[in-house]
Amino acid sequence: MSRNHNDVKLSERAQYLFKVLVERYIADGQPVGSRTLARDAKLDLSPATIRNVMADLEDMGLIQSPHTSAGRVPTALGYRLFVDSIVTFRNLGVEEIRRMQSSLATDEDIQALLGNTSRLLSEVTRLAGLVMIPVSERRALRQVEFLSLNDNRVLAILVTNDREVENRIIKTNRVYSQDELLRAANYLNSAFAGRDIEAVKSRLIREMAETREEMDQLMTLVIEVSQQVFLDTERPKDYVLAGETNLMDKNELSDLEKLRSLFEAFNQKRDILHLLDQALNANGVQIFIGEESGCEVLDQCSIVTSTYTDDDRTLGVLGVIGPTRMEYERVIPIVDLTAKMLSTALNSRN
């Protein structure tokens, strides 16, 4: 993180008043003045005492005065202290949890499940929801078929995980008969059906390291077509995004230029993926507030993420993007629970 709050020491009274100020600002989006703070805190303190505490909080960099307003708003450092040490998380209702579970109870393929998850996050939080697509999603080979085309071309049909089908046209060194291609497919299916694609790739790399003289005609064909079919199966990093238009309703992001830059970052994906990579390397819930993201276009945003797994193996990251003034006490448990629900849904497919 770009800033640190570990050296900030607050008295019990200052911490309570700071908590009340942050919660009030998150609730209505208006700078909080000393009168409002005194009323909400319900403490028998003089206005001068309240002002002195607010001045101390401002000196510590936890709050600031926007423009000429007499009120104060939290800074990124203030939000960080609030999230790490002060916030009281809100438990989700039983009906809300059931609705979320129902949204992810689907027999559709993994891509559809990830899409449902991003939409669920956006609908429940009223922010932008996103789910990182696993880079090397565990895929088991079910079947491979080869069909001979003209001009030394072969159509390779790769079936993985029961439902997923990939079609590739590959170029071979010579024309192979349909019978030869059938024997090559039969060999691959008998040797590798049910095996993880990554394991298939590792085995084939070892096969290719052997001397060509030791291979018969069938193995030469198998290696030639496998080089093109299996060794280029890694998918580019990507994510599924939903509800980005929710951000247009947030006052902090309503500036047209800010929105344009933010939507451009969503389209280019590079900066967002870099951030998700950081979250991927740190298991569990991660929160990036303001400039902590290291991406200027996200300086007015917070990103709450959590990793999701398959058989205790981290597959990817999901989360929400919204203004720094978000309901952390509600959003963080939602992101955490959604990650657990997605993990459960993925595990149930195995």
ChimeraX attribute file (.defattr): number of C-alpha atoms within 10 A of each C-alpha:
attribute: neighborCount
match mode: 1-to-1
recipient: residues
	/A:1	11
	/A:2	11
	/A:3	11
	/A:4	10
	/A:5	17
	/A:6	7
	/A:7	7
	/A:8	12
	/A:9	10
	/A:10	14
	/A:11	9
	/A:12	9
	/A:13	11
	/A:14	17
	/A:15	18
	/A:16	13
	/A:17	22
	/A:18	25
	/A:19	19
	/A:20	18
	/A:21	27
	/A:22	25
	/A:23	21
	/A:24	18
	/A:25	17
	/A:26	18
	/A:27	12
	/A:28	10
	/A:29	16
	/A:30	13
	/A:31	20
	/A:32	21
	/A:33	18
	/A:34	21
	/A:35	14
	/A:36	14
	/A:37	22
	/A:38	20
	/A:39	11
	/A:40	14
	/A:41	16
	/A:42	9
	/A:43	12
	/A:44	8
	/A:45	11
	/A:46	12
	/A:47	13
	/A:48	10
	/A:49	12
	/A:50	19
	/A:51	16
	/A:52	14
	/A:53	20
	/A:54	24
	/A:55	15
	/A:56	15
	/A:57	22
	/A:58	18
	/A:59	11
	/A:60	17
	/A:61	16
	/A:62	24
	/A:63	24
	/A:64	20
	/A:65	16
	/A:66	12
	/A:67	8
	/A:68	6
	/A:69	13
	/A:70	11
	/A:71	20
	/A:72	24
	/A:73	25
	/A:74	27
	/A:75	20
	/A:76	24
	/A:77	22
	/A:78	22
	/A:79	26
	/A:80	22
	/A:81	20
	/A:82	22
	/A:83	17
	/A:84	10
	/A:85	11
	/A:86	15
	/A:87	17
	/A:88	12
	/A:89	14
	/A:90	14
	/A:91	10
	/A:92	12
	/A:93	8
	/A:94	8
	/A:95	9
	/A:96	12
	/A:97	15
	/A:98	10
	/A:99	13
	/A:100	18
	/A:101	17
	/A:102	10
	/A:103	14
	/A:104	22
	/A:105	15
	/A:106	13
	/A:107	10
	/A:108	11
	/A:109	13
	/A:110	18
	/A:111	12
	/A:112	13
	/A:113	19
	/A:114	22
	/A:115	19
	/A:116	20
	/A:117	27
	/A:118	24
	/A:119	22
	/A:120	22
	/A:121	26
	/A:122	22
	/A:123	15
	/A:124	16
	/A:125	21
	/A:126	22
	/A:127	26
	/A:128	22
	/A:129	30
	/A:130	28
	/A:131	28
	/A:132	24
	/A:133	21
	/A:134	19
	/A:135	14
	/A:136	15
	/A:137	16
	/A:138	15
	/A:139	16
	/A:140	19
	/A:141	23
	/A:142	20
	/A:143	20
	/A:144	23
	/A:145	19
	/A:146	24
	/A:147	17
	/A:148	19
	/A:149	16
	/A:150	8
	/A:151	10
	/A:152	13
	/A:153	17
	/A:154	22
	/A:155	16
	/A:156	22
	/A:157	18
	/A:158	18
	/A:159	19
	/A:160	21
	/A:161	18
	/A:162	12
	/A:163	10
	/A:164	14
	/A:165	13
	/A:166	12
	/A:167	14
	/A:168	13
	/A:169	16
	/A:170	18
	/A:171	17
	/A:172	15
	/A:173	10
	/A:174	10
	/A:175	15
	/A:176	16
	/A:177	11
	/A:178	14
	/A:179	12
	/A:180	17
	/A:181	21
	/A:182	16
	/A:183	16
	/A:184	23
	/A:185	23
	/A:186	17
	/A:187	16
	/A:188	18
	/A:189	17
	/A:190	10
	/A:191	11
	/A:192	19
	/A:193	19
	/A:194	16
	/A:195	15
	/A:196	17
	/A:197	23
	/A:198	19
	/A:199	13
	/A:200	20
	/A:201	18
	/A:202	12
	/A:203	12
	/A:204	17
	/A:205	15
	/A:206	9
	/A:207	15
	/A:208	16
	/A:209	8
	/A:210	10
	/A:211	8
	/A:212	12
	/A:213	7
	/A:214	9
	/A:215	14
	/A:216	9
	/A:217	11
	/A:218	14
	/A:219	16
	/A:220	16
	/A:221	20
	/A:222	19
	/A:223	18
	/A:224	16
	/A:225	22
	/A:226	22
	/A:227	15
	/A:228	16
	/A:229	21
	/A:230	17
	/A:231	16
	/A:232	10
	/A:233	13
	/A:234	12
	/A:235	11
	/A:236	10
	/A:237	15
	/A:238	15
	/A:239	22
	/A:240	18
	/A:241	24
	/A:242	21
	/A:243	21
	/A:244	20
	/A:245	14
	/A:246	16
	/A:247	21
	/A:248	15
	/A:249	11
	/A:250	17
	/A:251	11
	/A:252	16
	/A:253	19
	/A:254	13
	/A:255	11
	/A:256	10
	/A:257	10
	/A:258	15
	/A:259	17
	/A:260	14
	/A:261	14
	/A:262	19
	/A:263	16
	/A:264	12
	/A:265	16
	/A:266	16
	/A:267	11
	/A:268	10
	/A:269	15
	/A:270	13
	/A:271	17
	/A:272	20
	/A:273	17
	/A:274	15
	/A:275	17
	/A:276	25
	/A:277	15
	/A:278	13
	/A:279	23
	/A:280	22
	/A:281	12
	/A:282	12
	/A:283	16
	/A:284	15
	/A:285	19
	/A:286	21
	/A:287	21
	/A:288	23
	/A:289	29
	/A:290	24
	/A:291	19
	/A:292	20
	/A:293	22
	/A:294	16
	/A:295	14
	/A:296	14
	/A:297	19
	/A:298	25
	/A:299	17
	/A:300	18
	/A:301	24
	/A:302	24
	/A:303	25
	/A:304	23
	/A:305	28
	/A:306	26
	/A:307	29
	/A:308	27
	/A:309	21
	/A:310	19
	/A:311	12
	/A:312	9
	/A:313	11
	/A:314	16
	/A:315	19
	/A:316	25
	/A:317	28
	/A:318	30
	/A:319	32
	/A:320	28
	/A:321	24
	/A:322	25
	/A:323	20
	/A:324	23
	/A:325	25
	/A:326	24
	/A:327	17
	/A:328	22
	/A:329	17
	/A:330	17
	/A:331	21
	/A:332	25
	/A:333	17
	/A:334	24
	/A:335	24
	/A:336	20
	/A:337	17
	/A:338	25
	/A:339	25
	/A:340	16
	/A:341	20
	/A:342	23
	/A:343	20
	/A:344	17
	/A:345	20
	/A:346	17
	/A:347	13
	/A:348	10
	/A:349	11
	/A:350	8
